[in-house]
């Protein structure tokens, strides 16, 4: 479980711990992660392993692989990720490239490592975090939307590849969420849902759907945009994003806090 120190990742951890599953928890913020691991172990009597890893670093997956040797990993939840907002040409290049590393490269690396292990078990699951923004280009979140389009496409293809091997795959495509993500992306999220609702809804449909859009807002936007050409969806989502980031018009990017 990556991104386990905050937001949706933390809620996935709580849901799975409540079901009695042992957990390997991964995040950059080790002190916070240790606290969550101890809390879940005490509350549910499960075994937890906390790994303080920066998924923007290529060597992090090697460390994760080494730490899980001998463990019977049955579910991969790749919940780590972050976003930015505003015109891409005003962004810090290091932040935008790091976003690609965390949101895309690290997820692909996890699938390449754990996918064969799950297939060898002939059962298991993979949860990948897509987004409401994954289904069209989005001005003022162009790079983030592109990273989530990759995840959405990856999940759809993997689901068909792994289903005959007994492994279920689901893409979770929520809308705005009350978590540290919004703060890092510098967006004002007035109509947002809770991370707990997103995690619960996603686990409930694993093995039953290719994509879940938890929450009424995601479903409402899906319905309202469904009949439009892609160019129309792009323009509407640009207006939505402009509203969420209007408070920072004229501001350039600053270095954001670390991702979960």
WOVENGI-V694897 format. One record per pair of residues at least 4 apart in sequence whose ideal C-beta (glycine too) atoms are under 7 Angstrom apart, sorted by the first residue. I is the first residue (numbers start at 0). J is the second residue. D is the distance in Angstrom with one decimal. If there is no record, write none. Layout:
# WOVENGI-V694897
{{I/J/D} {I/J/D}}
This chain:
# WOVENGI-V694897
{{0/8/6.3} {0/11/6.0} {0/12/5.5} {0/22/5.9} {0/23/6.5} {0/24/5.5} {0/25/6.5} {0/76/4.6} {0/78/6.7} {1/8/6.6} {1/25/4.4} {1/54/6.3} {1/77/5.4} {1/78/5.7} {1/79/3.9} {2/8/3.2} {2/26/6.2} {2/78/3.8} {2/79/3.3} {2/80/6.5} {2/259/4.2} {3/8/4.6} {3/9/5.9} {3/12/4.9} {3/24/3.9} {3/25/6.1} {3/26/5.1} {3/32/6.3} {3/35/6.5} {4/8/7.0} {4/9/6.4} {4/26/3.6} {4/28/4.8} {4/31/4.7} {4/32/4.8} {4/35/6.4} {4/259/4.8} {5/9/5.5} {5/178/6.3} {5/179/4.7} {5/259/4.2} {6/176/6.8} {6/178/3.2} {6/179/5.5} {6/180/5.9} {6/194/4.9} {6/259/6.0} {7/11/6.3} {7/78/5.3} {7/128/7.0} {7/176/6.5} {7/178/6.5} {7/194/4.4} {7/197/5.3} {7/198/5.7} {8/12/6.6} {8/78/3.6} {8/79/6.5} {8/259/5.6} {9/13/6.5} {9/35/6.2} {9/194/7.0} {10/14/6.3} {10/194/4.3} {10/195/4.7} {10/198/3.9} {11/15/6.2} {11/76/5.0} {11/78/5.8} {11/198/4.5} {12/16/6.0} {12/22/5.8} {12/24/6.0} {12/35/6.6} {12/39/6.3} {13/17/6.3} {13/39/6.8} {14/18/6.8} {14/198/5.1} {14/199/5.9} {14/202/5.7} {15/20/4.5} {15/22/6.2} {16/20/6.7} {16/22/6.2} {16/39/4.1} {16/43/4.5} {16/45/5.4} {17/43/6.2} {19/43/6.6} {19/45/6.4} {20/45/6.6} {21/45/5.1} {21/46/4.3} {22/39/6.7} {22/45/6.5} {22/47/5.0} {23/48/4.6} {23/50/6.7} {23/67/5.9} {23/70/6.8} {24/32/5.7} {24/35/6.6} {24/36/5.5} {24/47/6.1} {24/48/6.9} {24/49/5.1} {24/50/6.9} {25/50/4.8} {25/52/5.4} {25/63/6.3} {26/32/4.6} {26/51/7.0} {26/259/5.3} {27/51/6.6} {27/53/5.0} {27/257/5.0} {27/258/6.7} {28/32/6.0} {28/257/6.6} {29/33/6.2} {29/51/3.2} {30/34/6.8} {31/35/6.7} {32/36/6.2} {32/49/4.7} {32/51/6.3} {33/37/6.3} {33/49/5.3} {34/38/6.3} {35/39/6.4} {36/40/6.3} {36/47/4.0} {36/49/4.2} {37/41/6.2} {38/42/6.1} {39/43/5.8} {39/45/6.3} {39/47/5.7} {40/45/5.9} {40/46/6.9} {40/47/4.9} {48/66/6.7} {50/63/6.4} {50/66/5.6} {52/59/4.2} {52/62/5.7} {52/63/6.2} {53/59/5.8} {54/59/5.1} {54/79/5.3} {54/101/5.1} {54/105/4.0} {55/97/4.8} {55/100/4.6} {55/101/5.2} {58/62/6.3} {59/63/6.3} {59/105/7.0} {60/64/6.2} {60/105/6.7} {60/108/4.2} {60/109/6.5} {60/112/6.3} {61/65/6.4} {62/66/6.3} {63/67/6.4} {64/112/5.2} {67/72/5.7} {72/113/6.0} {72/116/6.0} {73/120/6.6} {73/123/4.7} {74/123/6.1} {74/124/4.7} {75/109/6.1} {75/113/4.7} {75/125/4.8} {75/126/7.0} {76/126/4.5} {77/106/4.8} {77/109/5.4} {77/126/6.9} {77/127/5.4} {77/128/6.6} {78/128/5.5} {79/101/6.1} {79/105/7.0} {79/258/6.2} {79/259/5.8} {80/101/5.8} {80/102/4.6} {80/128/5.9} {80/258/6.6} {81/98/6.2} {81/101/6.4} {81/180/6.5} {81/183/5.2} {81/258/3.8} {82/98/7.0} {82/140/6.4} {82/143/3.9} {82/180/6.4} {82/184/4.2} {83/90/6.0} {83/94/5.9} {83/95/6.8} {83/98/6.6} {83/143/6.3} {83/184/5.6} {83/252/6.4} {83/255/6.9} {84/139/5.6} {84/140/5.5} {84/184/4.8} {84/185/5.4} {84/186/5.2} {84/240/7.0} {84/244/4.6} {85/89/5.7} {85/90/6.6} {85/139/5.7} {85/244/6.2} {85/247/6.4} {85/252/6.1} {86/139/6.5} {87/95/6.8} {87/141/4.9} {87/142/5.6} {89/251/4.9} {89/252/6.0} {90/94/6.1} {90/95/5.0} {90/252/4.6} {91/95/6.9} {91/252/4.9} {91/254/6.7} {92/96/6.0} {93/97/6.1} {94/98/6.5} {94/252/6.4} {94/254/6.9} {94/255/6.4} {95/142/5.1} {96/100/6.6} {97/101/6.3} {98/102/5.6} {98/142/6.2} {98/143/6.6} {98/146/6.1} {99/103/5.2} {99/104/6.6} {99/146/6.0} {100/104/4.9} {100/105/6.3} {101/105/5.4} {101/258/5.9} {102/106/6.8} {102/146/3.8} {102/150/7.0} {103/107/6.4} {103/146/5.2} {103/149/5.1} {104/108/6.3} {105/109/6.5} {106/110/6.5} {106/127/6.4} {106/150/6.3} {107/111/6.2} {108/112/6.4} {109/113/5.8} {110/114/4.8} {110/125/6.9} {110/157/6.7} {113/117/6.0} {114/118/6.3} {114/161/6.9} {115/119/6.2} {116/120/6.9} {117/123/3.6} {117/166/4.7} {118/161/6.6} {118/164/4.2} {118/166/6.0} {121/164/6.5} {121/165/4.3} {122/165/4.4} {123/166/4.8} {124/166/6.6} {124/167/4.5} {124/205/5.2} {124/206/6.9} {125/157/6.6} {125/166/6.6} {125/168/4.5} {126/169/5.7} {126/171/6.4} {126/201/6.1} {126/205/6.6} {127/150/5.2} {127/153/6.6} {127/154/4.5} {127/170/5.3} {128/150/6.5} {128/171/5.5} {129/133/4.6} {129/147/5.4} {129/150/5.0} {129/151/4.2} {129/154/6.5} {129/170/4.2} {129/171/6.1} {129/172/4.1} {129/210/6.9} {130/147/3.9} {130/172/5.7} {130/173/6.9} {131/172/5.8} {131/173/6.5} {131/174/4.4} {131/217/5.4} {131/220/6.2} {132/137/4.7} {132/140/5.9} {132/143/6.6} {132/144/4.1} {132/147/5.7} {132/236/6.7} {133/144/6.7} {133/147/3.8} {133/148/4.8} {133/150/6.7} {133/151/4.1} {133/172/5.9} {135/229/5.8} {135/232/4.2} {135/233/5.0} {135/236/5.8} {136/141/6.4} {136/144/6.0} {136/233/5.0} {137/141/6.5} {137/144/4.0} {137/236/4.7} {137/237/6.5} {137/240/5.5} {138/237/3.8} {138/240/6.3} {139/237/6.9} {139/240/4.4} {139/241/6.2} {139/244/5.4} {140/144/5.2} {140/240/5.3} {141/145/6.4} {142/146/6.6} {143/147/6.6} {144/148/6.3} {145/149/6.9} {146/150/6.8} {147/151/6.3} {148/152/6.3} {149/153/6.1} {150/154/6.3} {150/170/6.7} {151/155/6.6} {151/170/5.4} {151/172/6.7} {152/156/6.4} {153/157/6.0} {154/158/6.3} {154/168/5.5} {154/169/6.9} {154/170/3.6} {155/170/6.8} {155/209/5.7} {156/160/6.4} {157/161/5.6} {157/168/4.7} {158/162/6.1} {158/168/4.0} {158/209/5.2} {161/166/3.8} {161/168/5.8} {167/205/5.4} {167/206/3.9} {169/201/6.4} {169/204/6.3} {169/205/4.9} {169/208/6.3} {169/209/6.8} {169/210/7.0} {169/211/6.0} {170/209/6.6} {170/210/4.6} {171/197/6.6} {171/201/4.3} {171/211/5.5} {171/213/6.9} {172/210/5.7} {172/211/7.0} {172/212/5.1} {172/217/6.7} {173/192/6.7} {173/197/4.8} {173/213/5.3} {173/214/6.1} {173/217/5.8} {174/192/6.9} {174/214/5.9} {174/216/4.4} {174/217/4.2} {174/220/6.5} {175/181/6.9} {175/188/4.0} {175/190/6.2} {175/191/3.9} {175/216/6.9} {176/180/6.3} {176/191/5.5} {176/192/5.9} {176/194/5.8} {176/197/6.2} {177/188/6.7} {177/191/4.7} {177/193/5.8} {177/194/7.0} {178/194/5.2} {179/183/6.1} {179/259/6.5} {180/184/6.1} {181/186/5.1} {181/188/4.6} {183/255/4.5} {183/256/5.7} {183/258/6.9} {185/244/6.8} {185/247/5.4} {186/243/4.4} {186/244/5.8} {187/243/5.8} {187/246/6.0} {188/243/6.7} {190/216/5.5} {192/196/5.2} {192/197/6.3} {192/213/6.9} {192/214/4.1} {192/216/6.8} {194/198/6.2} {195/199/6.3} {196/200/6.1} {196/213/6.1} {196/214/6.4} {197/201/6.3} {197/213/4.8} {198/202/6.4} {199/203/6.2} {200/204/6.9} {200/211/6.0} {200/213/3.7} {201/205/6.9} {201/211/5.3} {201/213/6.4} {204/208/4.6} {204/211/4.8} {212/217/4.0} {212/218/5.6} {212/221/5.6} {213/217/6.3} {214/218/7.0} {215/219/5.9} {216/220/6.3} {217/221/6.2} {218/222/6.4} {219/223/6.2} {220/224/5.9} {221/225/6.2} {224/232/4.9} {224/235/6.5} {227/231/3.6} {227/232/5.2} {229/233/6.3} {230/234/6.7} {231/235/6.4} {232/236/6.1} {233/237/6.3} {234/238/6.8} {235/239/6.6} {236/240/6.2} {237/241/6.3} {238/242/6.7} {239/243/6.7} {240/244/6.1} {241/245/6.2}}
